[in-house]
Amino acid sequence: MALTAQQLADLMPDATQLDSDEPEMETSAHYDQLALLVTCLEWLWRDRDDFFIGANLTIYFSRQQLKNRDFRGPDFFLVQQTQNHPRRSWVVWEEDGRYPDLIIELLSDETANVDRGLKKNLYQDRFRTHEYFWFSPDTLEFAGFRLVSQQYQAILPNDQGLIWSEALGLYLGIHDRQLRYFTPQGELALTAGETAIAAVQEARIAQQQAQEAQQQAQQQVQEAQQQAQEAQQQAQEAQQQAQEAQRRAERLEAQLRSLNIDPS
């Protein structure tokens, strides 16, 4: 059972005592979106171990915050250049003072005003988080901001509607009503499941192409055999014609000799 905020404050808590204190996601669409952002990035960065992804996890940044129960947990946040191991919460003073490099909030009717206002100011002024994005799974509202001269400036999308993230080294954009990652070339970054499906499809296509190539080769062999048979038949017919011509010549020569005519 998680300790109360007052108990935590009285005990001068360390990171091992601080559980996350975030509400459940608003809808299944919000949950699916969050899971997609987490699992897809973990798959893309599967060869790395120098980052931490927080999903609906409380960030503790001051002990006064515990006394006031002023808990702030982004829906999604990324910290780079840190150890990738499970955490019950992100406790800034236990993480060498590190705040998230990127935050994504999933807007809902209940949280949109807070995400656009109070949280945006907190991430800008206190966290100094380099990039902040929000996305609504319901209305598809999507915006991104980057810290410039200590103020968030809107990041303009490209012609495809994609917004570049320096923290990720990837684009963020909407695909099939979900917020997705895109490569620097603008191609959709696949999840592990999508990669597996694509691999199966590629294998099936390769198998089909091999079967078609085999069938084509067999057809070419059959056609070559048929052509060879036709050529052999033509050769036989020509030989027969030559033999018949020779026999006619011999008969004619014999007739001429019987008439005492020199065929030469």
Contacts in CASP RR format, 6 or more apart in sequence:
PFRMAT RR
TARGET T0000
AUTHOR 0000-0000-0000
METHOD contacts of the structure
MODEL  1
MALTAQQLADLMPDATQLDSDEPEMETSAHYDQLALLVTCLEWLWRDRDD
FFIGANLTIYFSRQQLKNRDFRGPDFFLVQQTQNHPRRSWVVWEEDGRYP
DLIIELLSDETANVDRGLKKNLYQDRFRTHEYFWFSPDTLEFAGFRLVSQ
QYQAILPNDQGLIWSEALGLYLGIHDRQLRYFTPQGELALTAGETAIAAV
QEARIAQQQAQEAQQQAQQQVQEAQQQAQEAQQQAQEAQQQAQEAQRRAE
RLEAQLRSLNIDPS
2 19 0 8 1.000
2 21 0 8 1.000
3 11 0 8 1.000
3 13 0 8 1.000
3 17 0 8 1.000
3 19 0 8 1.000
5 66 0 8 1.000
5 67 0 8 1.000
5 68 0 8 1.000
5 69 0 8 1.000
6 67 0 8 1.000
8 17 0 8 1.000
8 18 0 8 1.000
8 66 0 8 1.000
9 63 0 8 1.000
9 66 0 8 1.000
9 67 0 8 1.000
11 17 0 8 1.000
12 63 0 8 1.000
13 63 0 8 1.000
13 66 0 8 1.000
14 91 0 8 1.000
14 94 0 8 1.000
15 87 0 8 1.000
15 88 0 8 1.000
15 89 0 8 1.000
15 91 0 8 1.000
15 94 0 8 1.000
15 95 0 8 1.000
16 88 0 8 1.000
18 58 0 8 1.000
18 60 0 8 1.000
18 88 0 8 1.000
18 89 0 8 1.000
18 91 0 8 1.000
19 58 0 8 1.000
19 88 0 8 1.000
19 89 0 8 1.000
20 56 0 8 1.000
20 57 0 8 1.000
20 58 0 8 1.000
20 73 0 8 1.000
20 88 0 8 1.000
20 89 0 8 1.000
21 58 0 8 1.000
21 71 0 8 1.000
21 89 0 8 1.000
22 56 0 8 1.000
22 57 0 8 1.000
22 58 0 8 1.000
22 71 0 8 1.000
22 73 0 8 1.000
25 31 0 8 1.000
25 34 0 8 1.000
25 56 0 8 1.000
25 75 0 8 1.000
25 106 0 8 1.000
26 106 0 8 1.000
26 108 0 8 1.000
26 110 0 8 1.000
26 111 0 8 1.000
27 108 0 8 1.000
27 137 0 8 1.000
27 138 0 8 1.000
29 137 0 8 1.000
29 138 0 8 1.000
30 75 0 8 1.000
30 106 0 8 1.000
30 108 0 8 1.000
30 137 0 8 1.000
32 137 0 8 1.000
32 178 0 8 1.000
33 106 0 8 1.000
33 135 0 8 1.000
33 137 0 8 1.000
33 178 0 8 1.000
33 179 0 8 1.000
34 55 0 8 1.000
34 56 0 8 1.000
34 75 0 8 1.000
34 76 0 8 1.000
34 106 0 8 1.000
35 55 0 8 1.000
36 178 0 8 1.000
36 179 0 8 1.000
36 180 0 8 1.000
36 191 0 8 1.000
37 55 0 8 1.000
37 76 0 8 1.000
37 104 0 8 1.000
37 179 0 8 1.000
38 53 0 8 1.000
38 54 0 8 1.000
38 55 0 8 1.000
38 76 0 8 1.000
39 191 0 8 1.000
39 192 0 8 1.000
40 180 0 8 1.000
40 181 0 8 1.000
40 189 0 8 1.000
40 190 0 8 1.000
40 191 0 8 1.000
41 53 0 8 1.000
41 78 0 8 1.000
41 168 0 8 1.000
41 181 0 8 1.000
42 53 0 8 1.000
43 190 0 8 1.000
43 191 0 8 1.000
43 192 0 8 1.000
43 195 0 8 1.000
44 170 0 8 1.000
44 181 0 8 1.000
44 189 0 8 1.000
45 51 0 8 1.000
48 84 0 8 1.000
49 83 0 8 1.000
49 84 0 8 1.000
50 80 0 8 1.000
50 81 0 8 1.000
50 82 0 8 1.000
50 83 0 8 1.000
50 84 0 8 1.000
51 78 0 8 1.000
51 79 0 8 1.000
51 80 0 8 1.000
51 81 0 8 1.000
51 82 0 8 1.000
51 84 0 8 1.000
52 78 0 8 1.000
52 79 0 8 1.000
52 82 0 8 1.000
52 83 0 8 1.000
52 84 0 8 1.000
52 85 0 8 1.000
52 87 0 8 1.000
52 90 0 8 1.000
53 76 0 8 1.000
53 77 0 8 1.000
53 78 0 8 1.000
54 74 0 8 1.000
54 76 0 8 1.000
54 77 0 8 1.000
54 78 0 8 1.000
54 87 0 8 1.000
54 90 0 8 1.000
55 75 0 8 1.000
55 76 0 8 1.000
56 73 0 8 1.000
56 75 0 8 1.000
56 76 0 8 1.000
57 73 0 8 1.000
57 74 0 8 1.000
57 77 0 8 1.000
57 87 0 8 1.000
57 89 0 8 1.000
57 90 0 8 1.000
58 71 0 8 1.000
58 72 0 8 1.000
58 73 0 8 1.000
58 89 0 8 1.000
58 90 0 8 1.000
59 72 0 8 1.000
59 73 0 8 1.000
59 74 0 8 1.000
59 77 0 8 1.000
59 89 0 8 1.000
59 90 0 8 1.000
59 92 0 8 1.000
59 99 0 8 1.000
59 100 0 8 1.000
59 127 0 8 1.000
60 66 0 8 1.000
60 71 0 8 1.000
60 89 0 8 1.000
60 90 0 8 1.000
60 91 0 8 1.000
60 92 0 8 1.000
60 93 0 8 1.000
61 72 0 8 1.000
61 92 0 8 1.000
61 93 0 8 1.000
61 99 0 8 1.000
61 126 0 8 1.000
61 127 0 8 1.000
62 92 0 8 1.000
64 70 0 8 1.000
65 71 0 8 1.000
65 72 0 8 1.000
72 119 0 8 1.000
72 122 0 8 1.000
74 100 0 8 1.000
74 103 0 8 1.000
74 104 0 8 1.000
74 105 0 8 1.000
74 119 0 8 1.000
74 123 0 8 1.000
75 104 0 8 1.000
75 105 0 8 1.000
75 106 0 8 1.000
76 103 0 8 1.000
76 104 0 8 1.000
76 105 0 8 1.000
76 106 0 8 1.000
77 90 0 8 1.000
77 100 0 8 1.000
77 102 0 8 1.000
77 103 0 8 1.000
77 104 0 8 1.000
77 129 0 8 1.000
78 100 0 8 1.000
78 101 0 8 1.000
78 102 0 8 1.000
78 103 0 8 1.000
78 167 0 8 1.000
78 168 0 8 1.000
79 90 0 8 1.000
79 95 0 8 1.000
79 98 0 8 1.000
79 99 0 8 1.000
79 100 0 8 1.000
79 101 0 8 1.000
80 101 0 8 1.000
80 167 0 8 1.000
82 95 0 8 1.000
82 98 0 8 1.000
90 100 0 8 1.000
92 98 0 8 1.000
92 99 0 8 1.000
99 127 0 8 1.000
99 128 0 8 1.000
99 129 0 8 1.000
100 123 0 8 1.000
100 127 0 8 1.000
100 129 0 8 1.000
101 129 0 8 1.000
101 130 0 8 1.000
101 131 0 8 1.000
101 167 0 8 1.000
102 129 0 8 1.000
102 130 0 8 1.000
102 131 0 8 1.000
102 132 0 8 1.000
102 133 0 8 1.000
102 165 0 8 1.000
102 167 0 8 1.000
102 168 0 8 1.000
103 123 0 8 1.000
103 127 0 8 1.000
103 129 0 8 1.000
103 131 0 8 1.000
103 132 0 8 1.000
103 133 0 8 1.000
104 132 0 8 1.000
104 133 0 8 1.000
104 134 0 8 1.000
104 135 0 8 1.000
104 179 0 8 1.000
105 111 0 8 1.000
105 115 0 8 1.000
105 119 0 8 1.000
105 132 0 8 1.000
105 133 0 8 1.000
105 134 0 8 1.000
105 135 0 8 1.000
106 134 0 8 1.000
106 135 0 8 1.000
106 136 0 8 1.000
106 137 0 8 1.000
107 115 0 8 1.000
107 116 0 8 1.000
107 134 0 8 1.000
107 135 0 8 1.000
107 136 0 8 1.000
107 138 0 8 1.000
107 139 0 8 1.000
107 141 0 8 1.000
108 136 0 8 1.000
108 138 0 8 1.000
109 138 0 8 1.000
112 136 0 8 1.000
115 134 0 8 1.000
116 134 0 8 1.000
120 132 0 8 1.000
120 145 0 8 1.000
120 152 0 8 1.000
123 129 0 8 1.000
123 132 0 8 1.000
123 152 0 8 1.000
124 132 0 8 1.000
124 145 0 8 1.000
124 147 0 8 1.000
124 150 0 8 1.000
124 151 0 8 1.000
124 152 0 8 1.000
128 147 0 8 1.000
128 150 0 8 1.000
129 147 0 8 1.000
130 146 0 8 1.000
130 147 0 8 1.000
130 166 0 8 1.000
130 167 0 8 1.000
131 144 0 8 1.000
131 145 0 8 1.000
131 146 0 8 1.000
131 147 0 8 1.000
131 155 0 8 1.000
131 165 0 8 1.000
131 166 0 8 1.000
131 167 0 8 1.000
132 144 0 8 1.000
132 145 0 8 1.000
132 152 0 8 1.000
133 142 0 8 1.000
133 143 0 8 1.000
133 144 0 8 1.000
133 145 0 8 1.000
133 163 0 8 1.000
133 165 0 8 1.000
133 172 0 8 1.000
133 179 0 8 1.000
134 141 0 8 1.000
134 142 0 8 1.000
134 143 0 8 1.000
134 144 0 8 1.000
135 141 0 8 1.000
135 142 0 8 1.000
135 174 0 8 1.000
135 179 0 8 1.000
136 142 0 8 1.000
137 177 0 8 1.000
137 178 0 8 1.000
137 179 0 8 1.000
140 174 0 8 1.000
140 177 0 8 1.000
142 163 0 8 1.000
142 172 0 8 1.000
142 173 0 8 1.000
142 174 0 8 1.000
142 179 0 8 1.000
143 154 0 8 1.000
144 154 0 8 1.000
144 155 0 8 1.000
144 163 0 8 1.000
144 172 0 8 1.000
145 152 0 8 1.000
145 153 0 8 1.000
145 154 0 8 1.000
145 155 0 8 1.000
146 152 0 8 1.000
146 153 0 8 1.000
146 155 0 8 1.000
146 166 0 8 1.000
147 153 0 8 1.000
155 163 0 8 1.000
155 164 0 8 1.000
156 163 0 8 1.000
157 163 0 8 1.000
157 173 0 8 1.000
158 164 0 8 1.000
158 171 0 8 1.000
160 186 0 8 1.000
161 173 0 8 1.000
161 174 0 8 1.000
162 171 0 8 1.000
162 172 0 8 1.000
162 173 0 8 1.000
162 182 0 8 1.000
162 186 0 8 1.000
163 171 0 8 1.000
163 172 0 8 1.000
163 173 0 8 1.000
164 171 0 8 1.000
165 171 0 8 1.000
165 172 0 8 1.000
168 181 0 8 1.000
169 184 0 8 1.000
170 181 0 8 1.000
170 182 0 8 1.000
170 183 0 8 1.000
170 184 0 8 1.000
170 189 0 8 1.000
171 181 0 8 1.000
171 182 0 8 1.000
171 183 0 8 1.000
171 184 0 8 1.000
171 186 0 8 1.000
172 179 0 8 1.000
172 180 0 8 1.000
172 181 0 8 1.000
172 182 0 8 1.000
173 179 0 8 1.000
173 180 0 8 1.000
173 182 0 8 1.000
174 180 0 8 1.000
175 188 0 8 1.000
180 188 0 8 1.000
180 189 0 8 1.000
181 188 0 8 1.000
181 189 0 8 1.000
182 188 0 8 1.000
182 189 0 8 1.000
183 189 0 8 1.000
190 198 0 8 1.000
252 263 0 8 1.000
253 263 0 8 1.000
256 262 0 8 1.000
256 263 0 8 1.000
257 263 0 8 1.000
END
